Each structure stands twice: as structure tokens, then as C-alpha cells.
Amino acid sequence: MPQTPIDSLRDGRLLSLAIKDVRNHLRLSAREVAGRMNMGLRAYQHFEAGRNKPNLEYIHRFCEVTKSDLFALLGALMIGSPQFAWRTAENKLMTILMVGLGDYNETMGDRILDQDPRTFIIAVEAMFERLKRDADERDEEAKLWLEQGERTLRTKRPKPGR
């Protein structure tokens, strides 16, 4: 279904926010990024502000010079969250998912046609639940490790008056 002008404006605005968020997260100035992209500052500012239609070549160059995730920028548009682009810029979550999807497509070929959408939903839900659980467990492990380390340091500290 073709995009309405409102959808195009929304995408341009989301992309603009995502690009600016990634640049700011990396603590780069617009001038630095423009230079790395071999663009004039003014042209870069227009690109970052979303004043023109999204330019895939510029998006590729931006991701290359900032070492951020192209698929995360595009994913940020799809889920309506510019923050997603900088949150996953360095860990390459979306690139990892796309590589896995590419491998799956290559392996399965036309057999994908016979798979029930529920199978995909269950698999995706399970994957993200596992990621959330693992993150929570690591947070708890880190907290326990730090508490134990602090206790150990306190026992080794000289007592006052010695």
C-alpha cells in the first residue's frame, strides 16, 4: 500500500530524530559526521533534519561512519521509536536478527511457505522472553557480585586504631 504524505512526513521526522539521537549518543558534532561522510555541513544538516526525502545512500554512509546499525535505524522507523536506533547502535541487534533471518531463509527456502504464523510468533516471543530473563538475571548476578566484593573489601580494610 503506498504511503500517504502524512506517513512520509512521519517517517522523515522519525528518521531525523533517530539519526540525531545516534550522533548525540556517540558525542559527535554534526560537523564531525558531515566531514566523515564527505558532505558539506549544510547538506548534512538538511539530511539530519529530514528536510528531504530519506536518502538511502546517506543513511548507509551515516551508519558506516558512526559504526551504527543500519537495520536499527530502519527498525526505529518501523516500531516508531527513534531511541531504538541508538540503543542498538553498538550491539547490532537488528543486524544480528537480519543475519539470522537470512540464514533461515537460505536454509528453509520455499518450506517457509508452509509454516504457520503461530510458529513464528511463539518463537519470537520465546526469544525475547529469554533475552529479558537473561538481562534480569545478569543484573541480579552483578548486584550480588558487587555486594560480595564490598563485604570482602570491608573485611580486609584495617580497623581504626591499629
Phi, psi and chi 1 to 4 in degrees:
 res  aa     phi    psi   chi1   chi2   chi3   chi4
   1 MET       -  128.5  177.3  153.7   81.8      -
   2 PRO   -65.4  150.0    3.4   -2.3      -      -
   3 GLN   -75.2  143.9  -78.0 -165.9  -36.1      -
   4 THR   -81.4  160.5   65.4      -      -      -
   5 PRO   -55.6  -33.6  -25.4   33.2      -      -
   6 ILE   -65.3  -42.0  -67.2  170.9      -      -
   7 ASP   -61.8  -41.3  -70.2  -19.4      -      -
   8 SER   -63.2  -42.9  -64.2      -      -      -
   9 LEU   -64.3  -42.2  -70.1  174.3      -      -
  10 ARG   -62.4  -45.5  179.8  179.7  170.4  -85.9
  11 ASP   -61.3  -43.7  -75.0   -5.8      -      -
  12 GLY   -61.6  -40.9      -      -      -      -
  13 ARG   -68.3  -44.0  179.6   70.8 -179.3  136.1
  14 LEU   -62.7  -43.3  -78.0  171.0      -      -
  15 LEU   -62.3  -42.7 -179.2   62.3      -      -
  16 SER   -58.0  -48.1  171.5      -      -      -
  17 LEU   -63.5  -41.0  -69.6  170.4      -      -
  18 ALA   -63.7  -45.5      -      -      -      -
  19 ILE   -63.6  -45.0  -72.2  169.3      -      -
  20 LYS   -63.5  -41.5 -170.1  176.7  -68.5 -172.6
  21 ASP   -61.6  -44.1  -78.4   -7.7      -      -
  22 VAL   -61.9  -47.5  168.4      -      -      -
  23 ARG   -60.2  -45.8 -179.1  178.8   58.7   76.0
  24 ASN   -66.4  -39.5  -72.4  -29.1      -      -
  25 HIS   -59.8  -36.4  177.0   72.5      -      -
  26 LEU   -85.1    0.3  -63.3  172.7      -      -
  27 ARG    57.2   45.1  -67.3 -176.5  166.5   85.6
  28 LEU  -109.7  144.9  -64.4  169.9      -      -
  29 SER   -85.1  160.2   70.0      -      -      -
  30 ALA   -59.5  -38.6      -      -      -      -
  31 ARG   -61.7  -43.0 -176.1  176.9  -56.2  -77.7
  32 GLU   -61.8  -47.0  -71.6  173.5  -62.0      -
  33 VAL   -66.7  -42.6  175.2      -      -      -
  34 ALA   -58.1  -45.0      -      -      -      -
  35 GLY   -61.2  -44.2      -      -      -      -
  36 ARG   -65.5  -30.1  -68.6  177.7 -174.2 -178.8
  37 MET   -86.9    1.0  -71.0  177.7   64.4      -
  38 ASN    57.0   45.8  -68.4  -35.9      -      -
  39 MET  -123.9  152.3  -68.0  176.8   75.1      -
  40 GLY   -68.3  152.3      -      -      -      -
  41 LEU   -58.4  -43.8  178.2   58.6      -      -
  42 ARG   -61.5  -43.6 -169.5   72.2  147.4  165.2
  43 ALA   -63.7  -41.1      -      -      -      -
  44 TYR   -63.4  -43.7  176.2   79.1      -      -
  45 GLN   -60.6  -37.9  -71.4  169.2  -28.3      -
  46 HIS   -65.8  -42.3  -76.8  -75.2      -      -
  47 PHE   -60.6  -50.6  162.2   66.4      -      -
  48 GLU   -65.3  -33.2 -175.4  177.3  -89.7      -
  49 ALA   -78.7   -9.3      -      -      -      -
  50 GLY    71.9   29.1      -      -      -      -
  51 ARG   -74.1  -21.4  -68.5 -167.1 -177.5  112.3
  52 ASN  -113.5  171.2  -56.8  -41.6      -      -
  53 LYS   -60.9  146.4  -74.4 -174.4  176.4 -176.5
  54 PRO   -54.9  131.6  -26.7   34.8      -      -
  55 ASN  -108.2  110.1 -179.9  -40.5      -      -
  56 LEU   -60.6  -36.6 -162.4   53.5      -      -
  57 GLU   -61.5  -44.1  173.0   60.9   27.9      -
  58 TYR   -65.0  -39.3  -73.5  174.0      -      -
  59 ILE   -63.2  -44.4  -65.1  168.1      -      -
  60 HIS   -60.0  -47.0  -84.7  -81.7      -      -
  61 ARG   -63.8  -41.2  -76.3  170.4   42.7 -164.9
  62 PHE   -58.5  -48.4  173.7   82.5      -      -
  63 CYS   -64.4  -37.9  -69.5      -      -      -
  64 GLU   -64.2  -47.6 -174.9  177.1  -44.8      -
  65 VAL   -75.7  -23.4  -56.6      -      -      -
  66 THR   -98.7   -2.0   59.6      -      -      -
  67 LYS    53.9   38.2  -65.1  179.8  177.6   42.3
  68 SER  -103.2  175.1   55.2      -      -      -
  69 ASP   -94.9  110.7 -170.2  -19.7      -      -
  70 LEU   -54.3  -45.6  168.4   71.4      -      -
  71 PHE   -67.5  -29.3  -61.4  107.1      -      -
  72 ALA   -68.3  -38.5      -      -      -      -
  73 LEU   -61.8  -45.8  -90.1  176.8      -      -
  74 LEU   -68.4  -38.8  -60.1  176.1      -      -
  75 GLY   -63.0  -35.9      -      -      -      -
  76 ALA   -58.1  -37.9      -      -      -      -
  77 LEU   -66.1  -43.8  -63.3  178.8      -      -
  78 MET   -66.1  -35.3  -61.0  -62.6  105.4      -
  79 ILE   -99.4   -0.1   66.6  172.1      -      -
  80 GLY    69.3   32.9      -      -      -      -
  81 SER  -133.9   96.2  173.2      -      -      -
  82 PRO   -58.7  -29.8   -7.9   11.8      -      -
  83 GLN   -63.1  -27.9  -60.0   84.2    3.7      -
  84 PHE   -57.7  -35.6 -178.8   76.1      -      -
  85 ALA   -63.4  -44.7      -      -      -      -
  86 TRP   -80.2  -28.0   67.3  -98.8      -      -
  87 ARG   -64.3  -29.7  -72.3  176.6 -177.5  147.7
  88 THR  -114.6   11.5   60.0      -      -      -
  89 ALA   -59.9  -40.7      -      -      -      -
  90 GLU   -95.0  -31.4  -64.8  173.8   28.6      -
  91 ASN   -86.7   -7.5   67.2   21.2      -      -
  92 LYS    60.1   33.8  -51.1  -70.6 -169.3 -152.1
  93 LEU   -49.9  -49.8  168.9   64.1      -      -
  94 MET   -69.7  -35.9  -71.8  -61.8  -68.8      -
  95 THR   -63.7  -41.7  -66.4      -      -      -
  96 ILE   -60.3  -45.4  -67.8  164.8      -      -
  97 LEU   -61.9  -40.5  -69.6  173.3      -      -
  98 MET   -68.0  -38.2  -64.0  -53.4  -71.2      -
  99 VAL   -62.6  -46.2  167.8      -      -      -
 100 GLY   -61.2  -41.5      -      -      -      -
 101 LEU   -64.6  -40.4 -172.6   58.4      -      -
 102 GLY   -62.4  -44.0      -      -      -      -
 103 ASP   -62.1  -43.7  -71.7  -12.7      -      -
 104 TYR   -61.3  -45.5 -179.8   76.9      -      -
 105 ASN   -60.3  -43.9  178.5   58.4      -      -
 106 GLU   -63.3  -43.7 -162.3   64.4   31.9      -
 107 THR   -70.9  -44.8  -59.1      -      -      -
 108 MET   -84.2  -34.3  -65.4  -62.2  -68.2      -
 109 GLY    55.0 -135.1      -      -      -      -
 110 ASP   -67.0  -13.4  -70.3  -15.5      -      -
 111 ARG   -64.2  -19.9  -69.1 -176.5  -64.5  163.6
 112 ILE   -58.9  -33.5  -67.3  172.8      -      -
 113 LEU   -57.6  -30.7  -67.8  165.3      -      -
 114 ASP   -89.0   -3.2  -61.8  -33.7      -      -
 115 GLN   -85.8  139.3  -70.6 -169.4  -73.2      -
 116 ASP   -76.9  135.7 -176.9    3.0      -      -
 117 PRO   -54.1  -32.1  -24.1   31.5      -      -
 118 ARG   -60.0  -34.7  -70.1  176.6  -64.9 -175.3
 119 THR   -61.8  -43.9  -56.3      -      -      -
 120 PHE   -65.7  -43.2  -61.8  128.4      -      -
 121 ILE   -61.0  -47.0  -67.9  167.1      -      -
 122 ILE   -61.0  -43.6  -69.5  166.6      -      -
 123 ALA   -65.3  -43.8      -      -      -      -
 124 VAL   -67.4  -44.3  168.4      -      -      -
 125 GLU   -59.5  -43.8  -76.5  179.3  -22.1      -
 126 ALA   -62.9  -41.9      -      -      -      -
 127 MET   -61.7  -47.7  175.9 -176.2   66.4      -
 128 PHE   -71.6  -33.4  -76.0  114.8      -      -
 129 GLU   -63.2  -41.6  -77.5  -55.7  -45.4      -
 130 ARG   -63.7  -42.5  169.9   80.9 -171.5  -94.6
 131 LEU   -62.3  -42.0  -71.5  169.4      -      -
 132 LYS   -64.9  -45.2  -72.3 -174.1  -90.4 -173.6
 133 ARG   -62.1  -45.3 -172.5  177.4   64.0 -112.9
 134 ASP   -62.3  -39.7  -73.5   -5.6      -      -
 135 ALA   -63.7  -43.8      -      -      -      -
 136 ASP   -63.7  -42.5  -69.3  -18.0      -      -
 137 GLU   -64.0  -41.8  -72.5  172.0    5.3      -
 138 ARG   -64.4  -39.3  -82.6 -165.8  -59.3  -85.7
 139 ASP   -60.8  -43.7  -71.5  -15.0      -      -
 140 GLU   -67.0  -41.7 -172.5   59.7   30.1      -
 141 GLU   -61.1  -43.1  -74.2  174.0   17.8      -
 142 ALA   -63.8  -41.8      -      -      -      -
 143 LYS   -61.7  -47.1 -179.3 -179.5  170.2 -169.7
 144 LEU   -63.3  -41.8  -67.3  171.9      -      -
 145 TRP   -59.5  -46.5 -179.8   88.2      -      -
 146 LEU   -64.3  -43.5 -176.5   56.7      -      -
 147 GLU   -60.6  -44.1  -72.3  171.2   -2.0      -
 148 GLN   -63.3  -43.1  176.9   61.6   41.2      -
 149 GLY   -62.4  -40.5      -      -      -      -
 150 GLU   -65.1  -40.8  -72.1  172.7  -25.2      -
 151 ARG   -61.8  -43.7  -81.3 -166.4  -62.1  -85.8
 152 THR   -61.9  -44.8  -58.8      -      -      -
 153 LEU   -62.3  -39.8  -71.2  174.7      -      -
 154 ARG   -63.5  -36.2  -81.0 -166.2  -60.0  -87.5
 155 THR   -72.5  -23.8   62.1      -      -      -
 156 LYS   -91.1  -13.9  -66.5  179.4  178.2 -177.5
 157 ARG   -71.0  136.9 -173.6  172.9   59.1 -137.6
 158 PRO   -60.4  142.4  -11.6   18.7      -      -
 159 LYS   -78.2  146.8  -57.1  -68.3 -175.4 -119.3
 160 PRO   -59.8  143.6  -19.5   27.4      -      -
 161 GLY    88.5    4.0      -      -      -      -
 162 ARG   -95.1      -  -76.5 -167.8 -179.8  177.9
